[in-house]
């Protein structure tokens, strides 16, 4: 199988809870809405999503009963962040829309909260393939903070996320400018081992992966890895993204044993964080299949493809470019295993999908004309 068929890993888009987690909450039995929200943020950071969901729902009820608009908006934003982390995008978006509607008109007074809501909406747009909308929301957020709260550390995250959008669009020069700006600000304002450096370093590595500069990508990922070791829990989703990136880079450098270890661990984290039947887990699984194929472990690679393909079809639809690519890669593996007839069937199906997609695009273009 062609080694170039391994997919690029996703850029690291940060969707955060809106406020900072407090250093501790007083031990008490009757939790206030604010205490519950802070406890939920701690649970979120530790990957305990069920606990975070429970506390946020109770907190929201308290705030709605009290009629506290800002607290309602902030809690809705946190609930949306939790849903995005679980790839439940269609449920998260209405919460962010409602939160932004609730916010008072005087943006200067509540610029930080409004900016974070816009930032998380932009991150959601990235995850759902709406890059133009994402860039617009992220720029609005950035402009708010630069105008009213220029010292806000979230500016670093916004620049990194905006750069990630440019990477997805193939605008590498603009992406690099945003990443370097973010890194420059972060290095001035933050300790050298601060968690907020992780998305910048990981996204810079992703940019250099796209440009096939594997050595430079590896150096940024190794620096990020050193930070992650003490800044994040072992099963944190950001560590999973980082490990997958490192696995891809090591694959490209023909370091297959290292790549396998890293991608397997990334898959464990993804399965734990968002479940086996998630887009994230499917993507990591397909990269694992490529690594196994490169090691000529064809039977195991075939099993990985066979598990991932039906999940991918359920998530994206049976006639999508993603499915066509998987069919083509799986067919190439099957040919290496001398399972020629099954390989032909998959190739024929992939070809039909490509043909239908090309026809649909042509019809759409004619209608627009």
N, C-alpha and C positions, 0 to 999 in steps of 0.2 A: 504494500500500500504506500502511496506517496506520503512522505513525511510532512509535506507542506499542508496536508489537509487538516491538521489540528487547528481547532478554532481559537481565535483570540479570546482571552478571558474578558469578562465585563470590567468596565471602569468602575471605580469605587465611588458611588454616589452616597453621600451622607444624608440620612434622614434622622434627625435627632429629636428627642423629647425637647419641649420648648424652653424649659427652665433648667437651672443647675441643680443637681442633687445636693441636698444639704449634708453636712458632715455627720449628722445623726438626728434622730427624732426621739423626743422624750418618750419613755415607756409609759403608755397609758392604755386604758381599755376603750375609752370613748374618743375615737379618732375624729378630728375635724376634717373637712373637705381638703384643706391645704395639706394636712399631714398625710392623708391618704394619697394625694397626688404625688407628694414627694416620695412616699414609700413605693408607689407604682414606678416612679422613675428609677429608683434603685433596682427594683425587680427587672425592669426593662434592660438596664445596663448589664445585668447579670444573666440575661437570657431567660428569665422566668416570666414568660409571656402570659401564662394563665393567671398568675398572681397579679401582674400589672393590669390586666384586663378587669379583673374583679374589683380592684381598688379604684380604678378610674371610673367605672360605672357607678359605684357608690358615691364617689366624690362629685361626679356630674349631677347626680340627683340632689345632693346637698346644695350645690351652687344654683341649680335651677329653682329650687325651693326658695332660696334667698334672693333670687333675681340679680345675681352678680354677673353682669354681662362679660366683663373682662375675664373672670375666672371660668365662665362657661366657654368662652372662645379659647382660652389657653388649654383647658381640659380636652376640648374637642380636637385641638391640634395634637395633643399627646396621644389621644385615642387613634387618630389617623396615622401617626408615626408607628404605633404598634401594629396596625393593620398592614401598613406598607412593608414592615419587616417580615410579615408572614405572607407577602405577595397577594394580599387581599385588596387589590387596588380599587376595584369598583366600589367597595364599601368605604374605603378611605377618602376618596375624592369628595363625596357630598359633605363629609364632616369638615374638611378644609374649606370648602365653599361656604358652608354655613358659618364657620368661625370668622372668615373674612367679612361676611355680611354683618355680623354682630359688632365688629370692631367700630369704635367711634370715628367720626369723620376727621377729627383733629389728629392727623397722623404723627405730628411732631411729639405729642404727649406720650404716645404709645408706639413709637417707631420701632423699638426692638421687637416687641411682640408681633406687630404686623409684618415686619421683615422676616421673622422666622416662619410665620405661616406661609408667606409667599415663597420662601426658600424651600419649604417642604412640599408645597404644591409643585414647584419647579422640578424637584427631585422625583416626584410621582410621575410627572409628564415624561421625564427621561425613561423611567422604567416601563412606561406604556407606549414608547416609540413616538412621542410628540415633541421632537426636539425644538422646533420653532417656538412652540408655546413654552417649553421649558426655559429656553434662553430668555424669553421675554419676562417670565416670572422671576428668574434669578437676577436679571438686570434691575427690575423694579426694586427687589429686595436690597440689592447692593446700593442702589441710589439712595434709598431711605437711610441706610446706616451711614453712608458716607456724608449725607447731609446733616443728620441729626445725632448720630452716635458713632463718630469716626474711630473711637477707641474700642468698639465692640469686637471681641475676638472672633465672632461668627463671620466676619468679613473674610477671614482666611478660608473657611469652609465654602463660602459662596464663590470665591474665585476658583477654588479647586473644582467645585461642581460645574461651574461655567466652562472651565477648561475641558472637563470630561465630555460635555456636550459637543464642544468643537472637535474632540478626538473622534466621537461617534460620527460626526459629519465629514470627517476627513480633512478638517481645517487645522492642520498640524502646527502651522506657524502661529495662529491665534491661540491655539491650545497651550503651546509652550510659553507664550507671553503671560497668560493667566496663571499657569502653574508657577512660573518663576517669580511673578509678583506675589503670589500667595506664600511661597517659600521664603521670600525676602522678608515679608511682614512677620511671618511666624518665627523666623530666627531672631528677629529683633525683640519680639514681645513674649515669646514662650521659651521655657527650658528646652534644652536639646533633646530631651526624651519625652516630650509632651505628646499625649495621645492625638492631638489635632494635627500633628505632622504626618500621621499615617496615611490619610487619604491623598495628601499632596504627593508623598513619595511613591505611593502605589500607582497613582494616576500618571506621574512622570514616567514610571517604569512602563506602564501600558502604552504611553505615547512612543517610547523607544522600541517597544515590541512591534508596534505597527511599522516602524521604520527599520526593523530587523537589526537594530543595534543591541545585540543580546548582552554584550559585556556591560554596557552602561545600564541597561534595564536590570541586570542582575545586581549591580552595585546599589541601586536605589532600593531594590527589594530586600537586600541583606540589611541595609540600614533600617528599613521599616521593620524587619523581623526582630532586630535587637530591641526596638522600642516596644513592639507588641508583646514580647516575652514577659515584661513586667507591667505593662499598661493595660493589658486585656486578659480576661479569663481564657483558659485553654480552648474552650468551645465557642468563643465569640465569633459571630458571623464575619466580622472584618478580618479575623485571622484566617478564615476559610478562603476569602477572596485573595488575600495575600499569598497563601500557600498555593492556590491554583495558578496565580501569575508566575510564581517561582517554578512550579512544575512545568509550565509551558516553556519558560526560558531554558530550563535544563533539558527539556525535550529537544528544543532547537539546537542545543549544544551537544546533542547525542549522549547526554548523561541520563540514560533511561532509568537506571535503578533509583537515582535520586528523584527523578520526575514522578516515578510510580509512588514512592513513599509520600511525597507532598500532595499529589492529586488524590490519593486514597484518603489521606487525612482531611483534605478539603471536602471530599464527598461525605465523610462521617459528620463533619460540622454542618454541612448543608442539610443532610437528612435530619439531623437533630433540630436545627433551627426552623426549617420550613417544611420538612417532610419529604418523603421519597418521591411523591407525585407532584413535584414542583418544578418550575422552569429552571430554577437554580440547580437543583440536583440533577436534572436531566443533562444540562450543559456540562457539568463536571463529569458525569458518567461518560459522555461521549468523548471527552478528552482522555479519560482513563482508557477507553477502548483503543484510542490511537496509540497510547503508550504501550499497551499490551501487544498490539499488533506489531509495533516496531521491535519488540522483543521476541517475535514469532510465537507468542503464546495465543495461538489462533482460537483454540476452543474457548478459553476464558473471555477473550475479546468478543467472540460471537455471542456468548451468554449476556455480556453487558449490553451489546446492541439490541439483542432480543428483548431485554427488559425495558430499555429506554425508549425504543421506537413506539410502542403502543401508548406510553404515557405522553410522549411528544405529540402524537396524533390527537389525543384527547385535549391537550392544552392548547395547541395551535390550529388544529384542524387537519384533516387528512390530505388536503391538497395545497400545502403551503411550501414556500421555498425551503424552510427548515427541514421539513419531512423529506423533500426531494434530495437534499444534501445527505441526510442520514442514509437514505436508501442507496444512494450512489456509493457512499463509503462502505456500507455494509456489503454491498454487492462485490466491491473490489476485494474485500476480505474473503468472501465466500469463494471467489475465483482462486485466491491463494490456497484455499482449502480443497480445491478441486470439486466444489459443489456448484458446477457450472449452470445447471438448469435453474436452480433457485436464484442464482446470481442474475441470470437473464430476466427472470420474472421481475426482480426488483429494479433492474435497469429499465425495463419497459415501463414499469409504473412510474419511475422517476421521470422518464422522458415524457410520458403523458401529462404529468403535473407541470413540467416546464412548458410544454406546448400550450396547455390551457391557460397558464399564467401569461404567456406571451400574447395569446389571442385576446385575453381580457384587457391587457394593457393597450393593445392596438385599438380595440373598440372604444375604450375610454378616451384615447387620444383623438380619434375621429369625432367622437361626440363633442369634445371640448372645442375642436376646430370648427 
